[in-house]
Amino acid sequence: MILKKNKFKVGIDARMLGYSGVGRYVENLVKELLLIDKKNQYVLFVQEGQDISNYKNCKIVEVNAPIYSTKEQTNFLRAINKENLDLMHFTHFNRPILYNQPSIVTIHDLTPLYFPGKKRSSFIEQKAYRFVLKNALKKASKIIAVSNFTKNDLIKNFPFAKEKIQVIYEGVDSHFALISKQISKPYLLYVGIWREHKNLLGLIKAFEKLKISNLDLRFVIVGKPDPYYPEIPKAVESSKFKKDIILTGYVDDAKLAHLYQNATALVFPSFYEGFGLPGLEAMTLDCPVISSNATSLPEIYGEAAIYFDPHNINDMVDKILRLLNNEALRKELIEKGKKQVLKYSWTKTAKETLRLYNSLL
């Protein structure tokens, strides 16, 4: 006689909490799973010293295994094995290569394949990334892709993974709230990291072209400074219009909501995105979006954005001017944005992820 378990033990890699878009994904997925799933037991694996005060009704395992370190292959592996899990969810590609139990891996994008960046610039580091990623895809019971673009990109580069992949979109934070307006001078907004594929240098050049025509306009850049990319602050410092370019550094959600709500538009010039969360966050706060037409972005934003070729600075300038000179278009984008964000919610993300868990459990 085979007895069915009433409660399963599910592990989630939460070491990237507070780390860019993946951290938002982990934070919101876990929060929603703990609300909707009263059956299974969850074990969160976090990096030592992380703030875990918001996570109740689950077991917390602290482990000394920084992301992208060799300790992921030793300390993290031992911690996971010790818990005797029924299922492990790796929320990023960086899973221990020797872990052989049932698992799910979420792939947000394949950016390092196309834009290795200065942290993974060496041949050995690139080979290591591809090896770890390929191993994760091969050993995963199921693979979550956050967009159809990411799914197709995976299939193009790793055809063997095709039958394992399921698309589950990310959500958009519902806790952003409209607040009273305080900034009067118009400004364009950028939100994100400073890596090469984000095309921030291109956007700075576009802003300078806009300012040549004496536009009363500022440019606010939100994002944590990255020591690997000193060219961003250098470009600002050397700009003829540096007094109109503001580097805010990291801001909390309340300040970010304020910046979205008061911006003339969010400009998202990326060469490559697996999802593109900032555009949806902007739409929730009545901020129109002017976006690159590359990779996943038209899929995620639909008709609620104006698109430009990210390799063409003049096209970027033209599309920004089109919005600046057309208030009716701006209002139309705001209304379309309100409808577009209704397609995405973290509750929906969690429900579809839980359904995937249960299909394996």
N, C-alpha and C positions, 0 to 999 in steps of 0.2 A: 504494500500500500504506500502510495506517494503522498506525503503531507505537504500542502502548500503553505508557504510562509505568509503571515499576515502583515509583517512589517519588514521592509528591506532597508539596508544601510547604504546610503548614497553619499559618496564623497565629492566635494567640489573644490577645485583649485582656486582659491581666492587671494593668492599672493599678489595679484595685480590691482587690488583695491586702491583707488586713489591715483592710478597710473593711466592717464589719458583716456581714450575711448574704450579700451578694453576694461578699464577699471569701472567705468559707468555701466558697462554691460554686466559685469559680475555683481556690482552693488544692487542693481535693480532686479536682476534675475533672481538672486538669492532672496531679496526682500519679498518678492511676489511668490516664490515657491513656498516660503515659510508661511505665507498667508493662506494659500489655496490647498496645500498638501498636508493633511493631518495624519496621514497614514505612515509614511516613510520617515526614517531617522536620517538627518543630514549631518555630515561631518565637514566643517570648513577648515581647509588647510591655509593658514596665513603665515606671512613672514613675521619673525620675532619683532615685537615692538609696534606692530600695526594697531590702529585704533579699531577695536571690535565691539565697542560699547553699544552699537545699534543692533547687534545680532543676538537674538534670544531664541529659545526653543531649538537649539542645535548645539552640537558639540564643536568646540574650537580646539584645533591642534596647531600650536605654534611650532614652526620649524625654521631652522637656520639654513635657508636655501634661497638666496636672492635670485631673481629672474635672470635667465641667460648665463647662469654660473655653472661650474662643474658640480657644485653641491646639489643641483637639481637631480643629478644622476646618482647621488649617494644618499645624502640626508633626506631629501624629499622622497626618494624611492623607499627607504626604510620606514619613514613615517606612514606612507600609504599602505604598505604591506602589513604593518603592525595592526591596522584597523580592521582587517578582514572584511573588506567592503564587498557588497553585491554588485556595485556599479560605481565607476569613477568618471567624473566629468572634468576633463581638462579644458579650461576656458580659453586656452591659447595653444599654439602649436608646440610649445616647449615642455613636453612631457618626458619623463624618464624613459630612455630607450629600452631598458630591461624590464619594464612593467608589462606583464603578460595577461592581466585579468580583464574581464569585460569593461569596456570604457567607451566614452564618447569624447570627441574632440571638436571644439568650435574653431573654425578658420574664418578670421575676419577679412583677411586679404592676403595677397602674396607680394606685398610691397618690396620686401628685401630681394626678391628675384630680379626686379626691374630697377630698383633704387636702393642698392645695398647700404648707402650712407657711409659716413666716416667711421661708425662703430663696427661695421662689418665689411670694411674695404679690402681686407687682405684675402688672398685666394683661399687660405686655410679656413678663415672664418666663414666665407661663403660656402665652402664645401661642408663645413660643420652644420650650418643652417639648413642646407638642402638635405643632409643626411638625417638630421633630427626631424625635420618636417616629413620627409618620405616615410620614416619609421613610424611616426605618429599616425599617418594616413593608413599605412598597412595594418597596424595593430588595432586600430579603432574598430569597435563593433559598428558604430555609426559616426557620420561626420555631419556637423551642422555648418552650413554656409549661410552667411548673413544676408546674401542677395543672390539673385540669379546670375549676376555678373561674376561674383566670386565662385559660384558653382561651376560655371562654364570655364572660368580661368583655371580652376582645379583640374577639370577634365582635360583641358588642353595640355597642361603640364604633367598631369599624373592620371592617365587614362584608366589605370587599374582601379581607381577610387570611385568611378562613376556610379556604381550600383549602391554605394553606401551613403551617398550624399542626400541630405534633406535641407531645403531652404527654410529657415526660420528667421524672419526679419527681426531686427532690434526694435525697441520701442522708443518713446520720447518721454522725457521726464514730465510728469503731471504736476510736480510741486512748484514749477515756475509760476509765479503769480504776477498779474499786471500791477504795476505800481505807478504813483503819480510822476509825471514827467518833470525833469529838473534841468536837462541840458537843452539849451536853445540853439546853439550853433550846429549846423548840419555836419554829420560825419559818416564816413564809411567805416564798416566794422569787419575785422578779420578775427576768427576764433580758431585756435588749433596749435599744434606743435610747429616747430620751425624747420623741420627736415626738408631735404631737397625736393621731394615729390610734391610738397605743398605749394611750390611755386610762389612763395612769398616775395622773393626778389622781383619777380615779374609784376606782382601787384604794386609794389613800391614804385616801380618804373611807370606803371599806368597812372598811379596817383600823381606823380610828378608831371606827366603830360596834361592831366586834368587841371593842375594848378597853374600851368603856364597861361591859361586863358583867364586868369584872375578869378577863379571860382572861390566863393566863400565856403570852404570845405576843409574838414579835418579828416585824419585817418587814425583810427584807434586799433592797435594790434594787441589782442589778448592772447597770452600764452606764456608758459614758463620759459625763461631764457635757457638756451641750450649751449653749453660751452663748446660743443663740437661744431656749432654754426655761428661763429663770431661775425660772419659776413652780414648778418641781419642788422645788428646794432651799428656796424660800420657803415652800411648803406644808408641808414637813417641819419647818422652823425654827419655824413658827407653830403647829404641832400640839401639842395638850395631851399627846400621847404621843411626843414627838420622841425621848426617850431610848430608846425601843424601835424606832426606825426607823434602819436603818443604810444609808448610801450607801457602797458599796465602791469606786465608780469602775470603771475597766477592771481585769479580773483575767485572769491567764493560764489556760490550759486545766486545769492541775493544781489551781489554787484553785477554778476553776469546777466541776470534777468533785466536789471536796470539798463545795461549797455545795449542789449538786444532791443528792448522796447523803445529806446530813444534814438536808435540809429536810423539814418536815412535808408540804408540797406546793408545787408550782410553780403560781402563779396567772397566767394569761395573758389579760388583759382586753381585747385589741385590738378595735377597731372594724373593722379591715380588714387582711387578710393574704393574700399570694399563696401562701404555703406554711406557715410556722410552725415553723421548725427548733427553737427552744428546747424545745418540748413533747416532741419526739422525743429530744432530748439528755437531758431529764429521765427519760424512760422507760428509757433504757439504763442508768440508775444507780438504778433502783428508787425513783424519786421520782414519786408520783402527781400527776396533772395535773388542775387545775380550769380550764376554758377558756371563753372567749367562744364563743357559738354562731354567730358571724358568718363570712361569706365562706368561705374554704377550710378553716377549722379542723376542722369535723366530717368533711370528706372525708379529711383527713390523719390525724386522731387516731382516727377510727372510734368503737368502743365502749370505748376505753381512757381516756376522760376523762369528767368530770362537766361539763355545760355550763350556762351562765347567759346571760341577756340583758345585753350590755355596757352598755346604756342604762339599766339598772335596778339601782341600787346595792343595794337590799334583796334582790333576787334573787341578786346576787353574794355578799352576806353569808350568805344562807340556804344556798347551795351550799357555802360554806366551812365553815359550822357543821355541815352534814350530814357532811362528811368528818371534821372534828375530833371529832365525837361517835360515830363508827362505825368502830372499828378493823377490823372485818370488811370493810367497804366499802373501806377504805384498802388492805388486803391484796389484795382482788379487783382493784382498779385497777392495782396493781403487777404482778400476774400478767398481766393483759390488756395492759399496756404492754410487757412482755417479748415478747409475741407480735406486737404491732402493729409494733414497730421492725424485726422480721424482714422486713417488706415493703419496706424501704428500705435501700439500700447505695450507696456512691459507686462501687463496682465496677460495679453494675448501671447507674447513671447514665452512667458512662463508656462502657460497652459499647453502650448505646442511642444515645449521642451519636456514637460512632465509626461505628456502622451508618448513621447519618444522613449523616455526612461521606462515607462510601464510596458512598452512593446518589447523591451529587452529583459525586464525583470519577470 
